Amino acid sequence: MQETTDKTNHLQTEQEKAEDRVWEVNTYENEKGKWNMYPGLCKGCGLCVEKCPVKVIEWGKELGFMGTPTVKPRIEGCIVCGICQTVCPDAAIHIEQKGKKVPPAAVPVH
């Protein structure tokens, strides 16, 4: 019984740590909105690069949590459509369109 209690306490402690974490964010802005990248969440999968309709997302020099390059937009050409946010499996991109609703987040498939 003690082992189960220890595991439960450990899980609660880990969850509390995750809730208290402040994520670093790189924000890029143009007249259409903001493009926020959380390098601590990006694993460098490249789905956003592949799916960007205007091809303005490129590999950056900063490394993500897996030691792979993160991405960044050439913000002057970004249409802030939100496709990158939708396809990102790790919620590493958050789009804020000026005067519009936030695009839908990706939904995990189980």
Backbone torsions as a table, in degrees:
resi	resn	phi	psi	omega
1	MET	NA	-37.7	-179.7
2	GLN	-62.7	-37.9	-179.6
3	GLU	-62.2	-41.2	178.2
4	THR	-63.9	-42.6	178.2
5	THR	-62.9	-42.1	178.6
6	ASP	-62.1	-43.2	179.1
7	LYS	-64.4	-42.3	179.2
8	THR	-62.7	-44.3	178.7
9	ASN	-63.0	-40.5	179.1
10	HIS	-63.3	-43.7	179.4
11	LEU	-64.0	-40.5	178.5
12	GLN	-64.2	-40.4	179.0
13	THR	-64.2	-44.2	178.2
14	GLU	-62.7	-40.5	179.3
15	GLN	-65.5	-41.6	178.4
16	GLU	-62.3	-40.0	177.8
17	LYS	-61.6	-44.3	-179.3
18	ALA	-64.0	-39.2	-179.6
19	GLU	-68.6	-29.9	-178.4
20	ASP	-86.5	-9.0	-176.3
21	ARG	-70.3	137.7	174.8
22	VAL	-106.3	119.4	-176.0
23	TRP	-85.3	134.5	173.8
24	GLU	-67.1	140.3	179.3
25	VAL	-133.6	137.6	172.6
26	ASN	-106.9	119.2	-176.2
27	THR	-110.7	133.2	176.6
28	TYR	-122.1	139.4	-175.7
29	GLU	-137.2	142.4	170.7
30	ASN	-136.0	-171.2	-176.3
31	GLU	-66.3	-16.1	-177.7
32	LYS	-94.3	-21.1	179.6
33	GLY	158.3	-162.1	-177.7
34	LYS	-117.2	145.9	177.4
35	TRP	-122.0	110.9	-177.0
36	ASN	-107.4	130.6	179.9
37	MET	-120.2	129.4	178.0
38	TYR	-106.4	95.0	-175.7
39	PRO	-61.3	-25.5	178.3
40	GLY	-71.1	-9.6	178.7
41	LEU	-109.9	-19.0	-175.2
42	CYS	-77.7	127.1	177.4
43	LYS	-101.7	0.8	177.0
44	GLY	75.9	35.3	-177.5
45	CYS	-74.3	-27.9	177.1
46	GLY	85.5	5.2	179.4
47	LEU	-60.5	-39.2	179.9
48	CYS	-65.7	-38.9	178.2
49	VAL	-61.7	-45.1	-177.7
50	GLU	-66.7	-38.7	-171.9
51	LYS	-93.3	-9.5	-178.8
52	CYS	-60.8	121.4	-176.1
53	PRO	-70.3	-21.0	179.7
54	VAL	-111.1	6.9	173.8
55	LYS	53.1	47.7	179.3
56	VAL	-107.6	2.3	178.2
57	ILE	-95.4	129.6	-177.3
58	GLU	-134.5	168.3	179.0
59	TRP	-75.3	136.2	178.4
60	GLY	-99.8	-177.3	179.5
61	LYS	-92.2	-20.3	-179.2
62	GLU	-73.9	142.5	179.8
63	LEU	-96.7	143.0	177.1
64	GLY	-85.8	-171.8	-173.8
65	PHE	-67.0	-18.1	178.7
66	MET	-99.4	6.8	179.7
67	GLY	82.0	11.3	178.4
68	THR	-101.5	157.5	179.5
69	PRO	-62.4	143.5	172.7
70	THR	-90.2	-179.4	-178.8
71	VAL	-112.8	163.7	174.5
72	LYS	-150.9	153.5	178.9
73	PRO	-93.5	153.0	162.5
74	ARG	-86.7	89.0	-165.5
75	ILE	-58.9	-28.5	-178.9
76	GLU	-63.5	-24.1	178.7
77	GLY	-102.6	-4.3	-176.5
78	CYS	-71.4	132.3	177.8
79	ILE	-95.7	2.8	176.2
80	VAL	52.0	45.1	-176.6
81	CYS	-77.6	-27.4	178.1
82	GLY	93.5	1.1	179.2
83	ILE	-61.7	-40.1	179.7
84	CYS	-59.8	-41.7	177.7
85	GLN	-63.2	-41.9	-177.7
86	THR	-66.2	-38.8	-176.8
87	VAL	-87.1	-12.4	-178.3
88	CYS	-69.6	117.5	-177.2
89	PRO	-75.6	-9.3	-175.0
90	ASP	-116.8	10.3	-179.6
91	ALA	54.9	37.0	-179.0
92	ALA	-86.0	-10.5	-179.8
93	ILE	-122.0	133.5	176.7
94	HIS	-130.9	124.7	-177.4
95	ILE	-105.2	137.4	174.5
96	GLU	-125.7	106.4	179.0
97	GLN	-85.2	135.1	178.7
98	LYS	-70.7	125.8	177.1
99	GLY	75.2	9.0	-179.7
100	LYS	-133.1	168.6	175.8
101	LYS	-70.2	158.3	175.3
102	VAL	-71.4	134.6	178.4
103	PRO	-60.8	156.3	-178.8
104	PRO	-66.7	143.6	176.8
105	ALA	-79.3	160.1	177.1
106	ALA	-66.4	144.4	177.6
107	VAL	-109.3	122.8	-179.4
108	PRO	-62.1	143.0	177.1
109	VAL	-104.2	124.2	-178.4
110	HIS	-103.5	NA	NA
